[in-house]
Structures are given as C-alpha cells and as structure tokens.
Amino acid sequence: KEGPDKKTEVVLLACGSFNPITNMHLRLFELARDYFHETGKYKVIKGIISPVGDAYKKKGLISANHRVTMARLATKNSDWVEVDDWESSQSEWLETLKVLRYHHQKLLSPDPPNSLQNAIPLTKPGRKRKQEPNRHDPVKKKNQSPDIKGVPQVKLLCGSDMLESFGIPNLWKLEDITEIVENHGLVCISRAGNSVQKFIYESDILWKHKNNIHLVEEWITNDISSTKIRRALRRGQSIRYLVPDVVQAYIEKNNLYSPESEDRNAGVVLAPLQKHASDSKN
C-alpha cells in the first residue's frame, strides 16, 4: 500500500542516568514513536534504554544495578521498549557515540560476539526458539515486510536539555557531536515554545545536519525530572503518579534516595570533563 516509497526502520536509543527512571522518560519514547509514524516514512521497531555506568561520577548517582533494575521494572509492560545494560556494566565511562555505535553494530550482526546477551529473553515469551541453530528466521522476516528498506537506523532520543548540553565546553567532543548527527541522527523532544530551534541555528554543526535532527514538540507538557523526584524523596514527600508504581515500590523497599546518596561523588569531576580535560593537555 506504500507503493515505491518504503519505510525506514528506526531504533530509538535513550542514554542517561535514569536516576530514577520517571514517567517522563517513558513518555519520550511514546512521543517520538508517534512523531515518526505520523511522517509516514518511518517505522519504529524498538526503543532501548541504556543507563549510564557508575564511572560517570555524577553527583547523587546511585549504583547502576539499582538504576537498571528500576528501568526494567518500568518497561516490563512495554512491548517495544527494553533496557540494555551493556553500557552500565562497563568499568569505565563510555562516550554516547560509542554506545550508539555498539547498538548499530549489534543490529548489523545480532549474533556473536553478543550471542550471550541475545540468548537472554528480553521479557518476550515467544522468543525461546532463538537458541536452536540453523533456523532460517532472518529469511522469513524479509518476506514478511517487503516495504522495509535497509538496516534500521539507531537514533539518539533526548530531551532539549541534552541537546543544549552540546554547548557546554568539554562535555562533548566536537567530532562526536558531528558523527552522532551525521551518521545516526537525533530525536529531540522539546516543550512547545522551547528555544531548541534557536540553539540549532546558533550551532554550525547542528545547522549543517539539521535534516537529521528531528524536533518533536511536546504539547502535553511534563516537567517531571529525576532531580525533583530525588528531592521529594529526601523530604519524605510522595512521588506517586510521577514514576511507575513498581519503581516507587522498589525505591521504598530498598530505601534508595537519601541526603547521603545525594552526596555521592560530591566534588568529583564528571567523567567526560575529566577525560576531555586530560585529552586536551596531551
């Protein structure tokens, strides 16, 4: 029914602290998927949440183990968004570009070296057959949807604050920003009336690749942030309806956020700033 113009498959990747994951994080995926489907040119096949590792050293960052578990609980009922712990299980901090490359690579060759990860069912019951060798699954897939073209694109999903963090000196390497927007693409969810367009206009790199930056306006505004959630928890206030119920229960059970946890990494320089400062010295 599409005729000659085939749809491009898209995988949405969100990187960040998810400290803790909130309903807003989950909404970003829904908003982005609606946007892509409304263009008629794309089909979103998967969303991936990739929590940052502990080596990021952000103030108040609790252990990756807890953050990954909360994200998994939060996405348990989603049939398309999943959590990947590859980034968070690395011993050192990884640039976002490397995480994008990893997931792109994984789509190109889903089997080894990541066969171990693939063998773990991603809470999708119908996937058990995967372990049997010599099943011609990929071939079957091709015939199923002749209107899909090429390898899926992995696009970085972010809020306007992340896009604007490109402007913070030493936080991002210029060549990384270039490769992200040139080879992968950005999907930026911004509040209606936000000045993201002005920010893109003021950056030569972003302007050059503006066709690969998808701006999605969020008309039903949602101002929940992990920072505000942690503040409420420290003050003994309710966070119900701001995070999924299962996440709230997990936080309470494990007593996760406190004035002490907020002081973790206080006075420590953020990993990217440390790394890029030492890079520029060398």
BAMIDO-50459 format. One record per residue (C-alpha): x, y, z. Coordinates in Angstrom, 1 decimal. Each point is the difference from the previous one (the first is absolute). Layout:
REM BAMIDO-50459
+--------+--------+--------+
|     c1 |     c2 |     c3 |
+--------+--------+--------+
|      X |      Y |      Z |
...
+--------+--------+--------+
END
This chain:
REM BAMIDO-50459
+--------+--------+--------+
|     c1 |     c2 |     c3 |
+--------+--------+--------+
|    0.0 |    0.0 |    0.0 |
|    3.0 |    2.3 |    0.4 |
|    1.0 |   -0.4 |   -3.6 |
|    3.6 |    0.7 |   -0.8 |
|    0.8 |    2.1 |    3.0 |
|    1.0 |   -2.5 |    2.6 |
|    0.2 |    0.7 |    3.7 |
|    3.3 |    0.3 |    1.8 |
|    0.2 |   -2.0 |    3.2 |
|    1.1 |    2.0 |    3.1 |
|    1.3 |   -1.1 |    3.4 |
|   -0.2 |    2.7 |    2.6 |
|    2.9 |    0.0 |    2.5 |
|   -0.2 |    2.1 |    3.2 |
|    3.2 |    0.4 |    2.1 |
|    0.0 |    1.6 |    3.4 |
|    0.2 |   -0.5 |    3.7 |
|   -3.6 |   -1.1 |    0.5 |
|    0.5 |    0.8 |    3.7 |
|   -2.8 |   -1.0 |    0.4 |
|   -1.9 |   -0.7 |   -3.2 |
|   -3.2 |    2.1 |   -0.1 |
|   -3.3 |    0.1 |   -1.9 |
|    1.5 |    2.8 |   -2.0 |
|    2.8 |   -2.2 |   -1.3 |
|   -2.5 |   -2.5 |   -1.2 |
|   -2.2 |    2.7 |   -1.6 |
|    3.0 |    1.1 |   -2.1 |
|   -0.1 |   -3.4 |   -1.8 |
|   -3.7 |    0.2 |   -0.7 |
|    0.2 |    3.6 |   -1.3 |
|    2.9 |   -0.9 |   -2.3 |
|   -1.7 |   -3.1 |   -1.3 |
|   -3.2 |    2.0 |   -0.8 |
|    2.0 |    2.6 |   -1.8 |
|    1.8 |   -2.5 |   -2.2 |
|   -3.1 |   -1.9 |   -0.9 |
|   -1.9 |    3.2 |   -0.8 |
|    2.7 |    0.9 |   -2.6 |
|   -1.0 |   -3.2 |   -1.9 |
|    3.6 |   -0.6 |   -0.8 |
|    1.2 |   -1.9 |    3.0 |
|   -0.8 |   -3.0 |    2.1 |
|    1.3 |    0.0 |    3.5 |
|    0.9 |   -3.6 |    0.8 |
|    1.6 |    0.3 |    3.4 |
|    0.8 |    2.3 |    2.9 |
|    3.2 |   -0.5 |    2.1 |
|    0.7 |    1.5 |    3.4 |
|    3.7 |    0.0 |    0.8 |
|    0.8 |    1.2 |    3.5 |
|    3.4 |    1.6 |    0.5 |
|    2.6 |   -1.9 |    2.0 |
|    1.2 |    0.9 |    3.5 |
|    3.3 |    1.3 |   -1.4 |
|   -1.9 |    3.1 |   -1.4 |
|    0.4 |    1.4 |    3.5 |
|   -3.0 |    2.2 |    0.0 |
|   -1.0 |    1.5 |    3.4 |
|   -2.7 |   -2.1 |    1.7 |
|    0.3 |   -2.9 |   -2.5 |
|   -1.0 |   -3.2 |    1.7 |
|    1.3 |   -3.4 |   -1.1 |
|   -0.7 |   -1.1 |   -3.6 |
|   -1.3 |   -3.2 |    1.3 |
|   -3.0 |    1.7 |    1.6 |
|   -0.5 |    2.4 |   -2.9 |
|   -0.1 |   -2.8 |   -2.5 |
|   -2.3 |   -2.0 |    2.2 |
|   -2.4 |    2.9 |    0.3 |
|    0.1 |    0.6 |   -3.8 |
|   -0.8 |   -3.7 |   -0.6 |
|   -2.9 |    0.2 |    2.4 |
|   -1.3 |    3.2 |   -1.7 |
|    0.1 |   -1.6 |   -3.5 |
|   -1.3 |   -3.4 |    1.0 |
|   -3.4 |    0.7 |   -1.6 |
|    1.3 |    1.6 |   -3.1 |
|    0.0 |   -2.1 |   -3.1 |
|    2.7 |    2.1 |   -1.7 |
|    2.2 |    1.8 |    2.5 |
|    2.7 |   -2.0 |    1.7 |
|    3.0 |    0.5 |    2.2 |
|    3.6 |   -0.7 |   -1.0 |
|    2.6 |   -0.3 |    2.7 |
|    3.1 |   -0.2 |   -2.3 |
|    0.9 |    3.7 |    0.6 |
|   -0.6 |   -0.1 |    3.8 |
|    2.1 |   -3.2 |    0.4 |
|    3.2 |    1.6 |   -1.5 |
|    2.7 |    0.7 |    2.6 |
|    0.6 |    3.4 |   -1.5 |
|   -2.2 |    2.8 |   -1.2 |
|   -0.8 |   -0.2 |   -3.7 |
|   -0.8 |    2.8 |   -2.5 |
|   -3.6 |    0.0 |   -1.2 |
|    1.4 |   -0.4 |   -3.6 |
|    1.5 |   -3.4 |    1.0 |
|   -3.3 |   -1.2 |    1.4 |
|   -1.7 |    1.0 |   -3.3 |
|    2.6 |   -1.8 |   -2.0 |
|   -0.3 |   -3.1 |    2.2 |
|   -3.8 |   -0.2 |   -0.6 |
|    0.4 |    0.7 |   -3.7 |
|    2.6 |   -2.8 |   -0.2 |
|   -2.3 |   -2.3 |    1.9 |
|   -2.7 |    0.5 |   -2.5 |
|    2.4 |   -0.8 |   -2.9 |
|    1.2 |   -3.2 |    1.6 |
|   -2.4 |   -1.0 |    2.7 |
|    1.9 |   -3.3 |    0.8 |
|    3.5 |   -0.3 |    1.5 |
|    1.7 |    1.8 |    1.7 |
|   -3.2 |    0.8 |    1.8 |
|   -1.6 |   -3.4 |   -0.3 |
|   -0.1 |   -0.3 |    3.7 |
|   -2.1 |    3.1 |    0.4 |
|   -2.3 |   -1.0 |   -2.8 |
|   -0.7 |   -3.4 |    1.6 |
|   -1.5 |    1.8 |    3.0 |
|   -3.7 |    0.4 |   -0.8 |
|   -0.9 |    3.7 |    0.1 |
|   -3.2 |   -0.7 |    1.9 |
|   -1.5 |   -1.1 |   -3.3 |
|   -1.4 |   -3.5 |    0.5 |
|   -0.2 |   -0.9 |   -3.7 |
|    3.8 |    0.2 |   -0.5 |
|    1.2 |   -3.3 |    1.4 |
|    0.6 |   -1.6 |   -3.4 |
|    2.9 |    2.3 |   -0.4 |
|    2.5 |   -2.5 |    1.5 |
|   -0.6 |   -2.7 |   -2.6 |
|    2.7 |    0.3 |   -2.7 |
|   -0.7 |    0.1 |   -3.7 |
|   -3.5 |    1.5 |    0.2 |
|   -0.5 |    2.2 |   -3.0 |
|   -1.7 |    2.8 |    1.9 |
|    1.6 |    2.9 |   -1.8 |
|   -1.1 |   -1.2 |   -3.3 |
|   -3.6 |   -0.3 |    1.1 |
|    0.2 |    3.5 |    1.4 |
|    0.9 |    1.4 |   -3.4 |
|   -3.1 |   -1.4 |   -1.7 |
|   -2.2 |    1.2 |    2.8 |
|    0.5 |    3.7 |   -0.7 |
|    1.2 |    0.8 |   -3.5 |
|   -0.7 |    3.7 |    0.6 |
|    2.9 |    0.4 |    2.5 |
|    3.3 |    1.2 |   -1.3 |
|    3.6 |   -0.7 |    1.2 |
|    1.4 |   -0.3 |    3.4 |
|   -1.9 |    1.8 |    2.8 |
|    1.4 |    3.4 |    1.0 |
|    0.9 |    0.5 |    3.6 |
|   -1.0 |    3.5 |    1.1 |
|    0.9 |    1.7 |    3.2 |
|   -3.1 |    1.0 |    1.9 |
|    0.4 |    2.9 |    2.4 |
|   -1.7 |    3.0 |    1.7 |
|    0.9 |    3.5 |   -0.9 |
|    2.3 |    0.2 |    3.0 |
|    2.3 |   -2.6 |   -1.5 |
|    0.1 |    1.7 |   -3.4 |
|    0.9 |    3.3 |    1.7 |
|    2.7 |   -1.8 |    2.0 |
|    1.9 |   -0.2 |   -3.3 |
|    0.8 |    3.6 |    0.7 |
|    1.7 |   -0.6 |    3.4 |
|    3.8 |    0.2 |   -0.5 |
|    1.9 |   -3.3 |    0.2 |
|   -3.2 |   -2.1 |    0.7 |
|   -0.1 |   -1.3 |   -3.6 |
|    2.7 |   -0.4 |   -2.6 |
|   -0.8 |    2.0 |   -3.1 |
|    0.7 |   -3.0 |   -2.3 |
|   -2.3 |   -2.2 |    2.1 |
|   -2.9 |    2.5 |   -0.4 |
|    0.7 |    0.1 |   -3.7 |
|    0.0 |   -3.8 |   -0.3 |
|   -3.2 |   -0.3 |    2.0 |
|   -2.0 |    2.4 |   -2.1 |
|    1.6 |   -1.0 |   -3.3 |
|   -0.1 |   -3.8 |    0.3 |
|   -2.8 |   -0.7 |    2.4 |
|   -2.3 |    2.9 |    0.6 |
|   -1.6 |    1.6 |    3.0 |
|   -3.6 |    0.0 |    1.2 |
|   -0.5 |    2.9 |    2.4 |
|   -3.2 |    0.3 |    2.0 |
|   -0.5 |    3.6 |    1.0 |
|   -2.8 |    1.9 |    1.7 |
|   -2.1 |    2.1 |   -2.3 |
|    1.6 |    3.4 |   -0.4 |
|    3.4 |   -1.2 |    1.2 |
|    3.0 |    1.6 |   -1.7 |
|    1.6 |   -3.1 |   -1.3 |
|   -0.3 |    1.3 |   -3.6 |
|    1.9 |    3.1 |    1.0 |
|    2.7 |   -2.2 |    1.5 |
|    0.3 |   -2.0 |   -3.2 |
|    0.1 |    3.2 |   -2.0 |
|    2.9 |    1.3 |    2.1 |
|    2.1 |   -3.2 |   -0.4 |
|    1.7 |   -0.5 |   -3.4 |
|    0.3 |   -3.7 |    0.4 |
|   -3.6 |   -0.5 |    1.0 |
|   -1.3 |    2.3 |   -2.7 |
|    2.0 |   -1.8 |   -2.7 |
|   -1.7 |   -3.3 |    1.0 |
|   -3.4 |    1.4 |    1.1 |
|   -1.8 |   -2.4 |   -2.4 |
|    1.3 |   -2.8 |    2.3 |
|   -1.3 |    1.7 |    3.1 |
|   -3.7 |   -0.8 |    0.6 |
|   -1.6 |    2.5 |    2.3 |
|   -3.2 |   -1.3 |    1.7 |
|   -2.2 |    2.5 |    1.8 |
|   -1.4 |   -1.2 |    3.2 |
|   -3.4 |    1.7 |    0.3 |
|   -1.1 |   -1.9 |    3.2 |
|    2.8 |    1.4 |    2.1 |
|    1.7 |   -2.1 |    2.6 |
|    2.4 |    1.6 |    2.3 |
|    1.0 |   -3.1 |    2.1 |
|    3.7 |   -0.4 |    0.4 |
|    2.1 |   -2.5 |    1.9 |
|    1.5 |    2.9 |    2.0 |
|   -3.4 |    1.1 |    1.2 |
|   -1.0 |   -3.7 |    0.8 |
|    3.1 |   -0.4 |    2.2 |
|   -0.7 |    3.3 |    1.7 |
|   -3.5 |   -1.1 |    0.9 |
|    1.3 |   -3.3 |    1.3 |
|    2.6 |    1.7 |    2.2 |
|   -2.8 |    2.1 |    1.5 |
|   -2.3 |   -3.0 |    0.5 |
|   -2.5 |    1.2 |   -2.5 |
|   -2.1 |   -2.2 |   -2.3 |
|    1.2 |   -0.8 |   -3.6 |
|   -3.0 |   -2.0 |   -0.9 |
|   -1.2 |    0.6 |   -3.7 |
|    3.4 |    1.5 |   -0.8 |
|    1.7 |   -3.4 |   -0.4 |
|   -1.5 |   -3.4 |   -0.7 |
|   -1.4 |   -1.6 |    3.1 |
|    2.5 |   -2.9 |   -0.2 |
|    2.8 |    2.5 |    0.0 |
|   -1.4 |    1.8 |    3.0 |
|   -0.3 |   -3.3 |    1.9 |
|    3.6 |   -1.0 |   -0.9 |
|    1.3 |    3.4 |    1.2 |
|   -1.9 |   -0.4 |    3.3 |
|    1.0 |   -3.6 |    0.6 |
|    3.7 |    0.8 |   -0.6 |
|   -0.1 |    3.4 |    1.6 |
|    1.9 |    1.3 |   -2.9 |
|    0.1 |    3.8 |    0.1 |
|    1.2 |    2.0 |    3.1 |
|    2.1 |    3.0 |    0.8 |
|    2.9 |   -2.4 |    0.1 |
|   -0.6 |   -1.4 |   -3.4 |
|   -0.3 |    3.5 |   -1.5 |
|    3.5 |    0.8 |    1.3 |
|    1.6 |   -2.9 |   -2.0 |
|    2.7 |    1.3 |   -2.3 |
|   -0.3 |    3.5 |    1.5 |
|    3.0 |    2.0 |   -1.0 |
|    1.1 |   -2.7 |   -2.6 |
|    0.4 |    1.3 |   -3.6 |
|   -2.4 |   -1.6 |   -2.4 |
|    1.7 |   -2.7 |   -2.1 |
|   -0.3 |    1.7 |   -3.4 |
|    1.3 |    3.2 |    1.3 |
|    2.9 |   -1.8 |    1.7 |
|    0.7 |   -2.0 |   -3.2 |
|   -0.2 |    2.9 |   -2.4 |
|    2.1 |    2.3 |    2.2 |
|    2.8 |   -2.6 |    0.1 |
|   -0.4 |   -0.6 |   -3.7 |
|    0.5 |    3.7 |   -0.8 |
|    3.2 |    0.0 |    2.2 |
|    1.5 |   -2.9 |   -1.9 |
+--------+--------+--------+
END
